Amino acid sequence: MHSLVVNKMDLANPWSTLGMTELLTYLVNSGQFNVSYHNERLAAMRTERACTVFCNGKKILIDLWDYSTPTFTSETINANYDLILKLQVRKMTSEEFELECQRGKSFMGLNEEQRKSFFNKIFPWTFFCSRMMKQFIGKEDQIQPIPTERIGFFCGKDWRCRRGMKNKLHKEGIEYLTSDQELFQKPLKEPDFFHRMMSSKYGIVLHGRGGAFCEAKNRREIDYMMVKKPILLNYKPSYYNPMIEGKHYIYIDENTNFKDLENMYNINDIAANGHQWYKDNASPDGVVKTFLQIMKDRGFNEG
């Protein structure tokens, strides 16, 4: 059996880092590991957004933060992890990573081979649903469909990077609501939000801000795939097991004609494929399966 060593403080997650308790709990409770505990923590900027685990003796950082820290810091490099699973790492080649390092004068204390060696330890993994949807984990097949009332809607922070799609949605007659949970600005109560989701033809999901090394996934990807809605994304997310454009989701931009989508795609297949991807990669079983897949691919076999 595989060995897994985790920090109990990370499981308790006093910092309320989104996804941390859920992902660790899926691993700990899976029955796939002999579980024990350690007290080690990375000391780096935004270290509360990541956790250190040991699997089969290999030291692994799981980074759940939207931005470059704590992964892309000198402290993490010096900690000499065997593997880094950064949920929001941008899809790029080692050559593109090197260009970003040169452009931003990042990690210039290392030579190019050392930067490449560090980059080659970093992989995407999975993602997690919003708090509202946790109640349905393991009960996804019990969610009953309801009649369609709208093409879709969007509700989220009004980042500048979303303004182009905001204007596009307005022109298409699609609702765009501004929300900021950190400021307790919620235009919809959870039952109303869930009804809007379930009565939408599509799950419209817009990316966040991202950065030089990071993309900007949105938890609504997972939410909509859980409830078997075809998702429309204005970005192409990076996962260890890729979501395929045109199979698991439909890519949209400011030139998309939303009324033509049903003629261009089999949206029922998109919905079914997306839901299957969720089950295989982001459900509790899927999280564990992909974690073990990565361990096997990296040669971190059980001892």
Residue pairs with C-beta under 8 A, 6 or more apart in sequence:
1 32
1 33
1 34
1 302
2 32
2 33
2 34
2 55
2 56
2 292
2 295
2 302
3 33
3 34
3 36
3 54
3 55
3 56
3 57
3 302
3 303
4 27
4 28
4 33
4 34
4 35
4 36
4 53
4 54
4 55
5 35
5 36
5 37
5 38
5 53
5 54
5 55
6 24
6 27
6 28
6 35
6 37
6 38
6 51
6 53
7 37
7 38
7 39
7 40
7 41
7 51
7 52
7 53
8 37
9 39
9 41
10 20
10 24
10 41
10 51
10 52
11 21
11 24
11 25
11 28
12 21
13 20
13 21
15 48
15 49
17 48
17 49
17 64
17 65
18 64
18 128
18 219
19 64
19 87
19 127
19 128
20 49
20 51
20 62
20 64
22 128
22 134
23 62
23 64
23 126
23 128
23 287
24 51
24 53
24 62
26 284
26 287
26 288
27 33
27 53
27 287
27 288
27 291
28 35
30 284
30 285
30 288
32 288
32 292
33 55
38 52
38 54
40 52
41 47
41 51
41 52
42 50
42 52
42 61
42 70
42 75
42 76
42 79
43 75
44 50
44 69
44 70
44 73
44 75
44 76
44 79
45 69
45 70
45 73
45 75
46 65
46 67
46 69
46 70
47 70
49 63
49 64
49 65
49 69
49 70
50 61
50 62
50 63
50 64
50 65
50 70
50 71
51 61
51 62
52 59
52 60
52 61
52 62
52 81
53 60
53 62
54 60
55 291
55 295
55 300
56 295
56 300
56 301
56 302
56 303
57 303
58 82
58 83
58 295
58 298
58 300
59 79
59 80
59 81
59 82
59 83
60 81
60 82
60 83
60 84
60 85
61 70
61 71
61 76
61 79
61 81
61 83
61 84
61 85
61 86
62 85
62 87
62 125
63 70
63 71
63 84
63 85
63 86
63 87
63 88
64 87
64 88
65 71
65 88
66 88
66 208
66 209
66 210
66 214
66 216
67 88
67 211
67 214
68 211
68 212
68 213
68 214
70 76
71 84
71 86
71 89
71 122
71 213
72 106
72 107
72 213
74 107
74 109
76 84
77 107
77 110
77 118
81 121
82 121
82 298
82 300
83 121
83 123
83 294
83 298
83 300
84 121
84 122
84 123
85 123
85 124
85 125
85 294
86 122
86 123
86 124
86 125
86 214
87 124
87 125
87 126
87 127
87 217
88 124
88 210
88 214
88 215
88 216
88 217
89 122
89 123
89 124
89 213
89 214
89 215
89 238
90 210
90 211
90 212
90 213
90 214
90 215
90 238
91 124
91 215
91 236
91 238
92 100
92 213
94 116
94 119
94 120
97 115
97 116
97 119
97 213
98 112
98 115
98 116
100 106
100 212
100 213
101 107
101 108
101 115
103 212
104 212
106 212
107 114
107 115
107 118
110 118
123 240
123 294
124 238
124 239
124 240
125 239
125 240
125 290
125 291
125 294
126 239
126 240
126 281
126 282
126 286
126 287
126 290
127 217
127 219
127 221
127 222
127 237
127 239
127 282
128 219
128 222
128 282
129 137
129 219
129 222
129 223
129 226
129 282
130 219
130 220
130 222
130 223
132 190
132 193
132 194
132 223
133 222
133 223
133 226
136 142
136 143
136 226
136 227
137 226
137 283
137 284
138 283
138 284
140 226
140 227
140 228
140 275
140 278
140 279
140 283
143 198
143 226
143 227
143 228
145 198
145 228
146 195
146 198
146 199
147 199
148 199
148 200
148 201
149 199
149 200
150 174
150 175
150 196
150 199
150 200
150 201
151 172
151 173
151 174
151 200
151 201
151 202
151 258
152 174
152 200
152 201
152 202
152 203
152 204
152 232
152 258
153 174
153 175
153 176
153 177
153 196
153 200
153 204
154 165
154 166
154 169
154 174
154 175
154 176
154 177
154 204
154 205
154 206
155 176
155 177
155 178
155 179
155 187
155 188
155 193
155 196
156 162
156 177
156 178
156 179
156 206
156 218
156 220
157 178
157 179
157 180
157 208
158 166
158 178
158 180
159 208
159 209
161 207
161 208
161 209
161 210
162 206
162 207
164 254
165 206
165 234
165 252
165 253
165 254
166 176
167 254
168 254
168 256
169 175
169 176
169 204
170 176
172 258
174 204
174 258
177 187
177 188
178 185
178 187
179 185
179 186
179 187
179 188
188 196
197 203
197 223
197 224
197 227
197 229
198 227
200 229
201 229
201 230
201 267
202 229
202 230
202 231
202 232
202 250
202 258
202 261
202 267
203 220
203 221
203 223
203 224
203 225
203 227
203 229
203 230
203 231
203 232
204 231
204 232
204 252
205 218
205 220
205 221
205 224
205 231
205 232
205 233
205 234
206 218
206 233
206 234
206 235
207 215
207 216
207 217
207 218
207 233
207 234
207 235
208 216
208 217
208 218
209 216
210 216
215 235
215 237
215 238
216 235
217 235
217 237
220 231
221 231
221 233
221 237
221 249
222 278
222 282
224 231
224 274
225 231
225 248
225 274
225 275
225 277
225 278
225 282
226 275
226 278
228 271
228 272
228 274
228 275
229 271
229 274
230 249
230 250
230 265
230 267
230 268
230 270
230 271
230 274
231 248
231 249
231 250
231 270
231 274
232 249
232 250
232 251
232 252
232 256
232 258
232 261
233 249
233 250
233 251
233 252
234 251
234 252
234 253
236 245
236 251
237 243
239 281
240 281
240 290
240 293
240 294
241 277
241 280
241 281
241 290
241 293
243 249
243 274
243 277
245 251
246 265
246 270
247 269
247 270
247 273
248 270
248 273
248 274
248 277
249 270
249 274
250 261
250 265
250 267
250 270
252 258
261 267
278 286
279 285
279 286
280 286
280 289
280 290
281 287
281 289
281 290
295 301
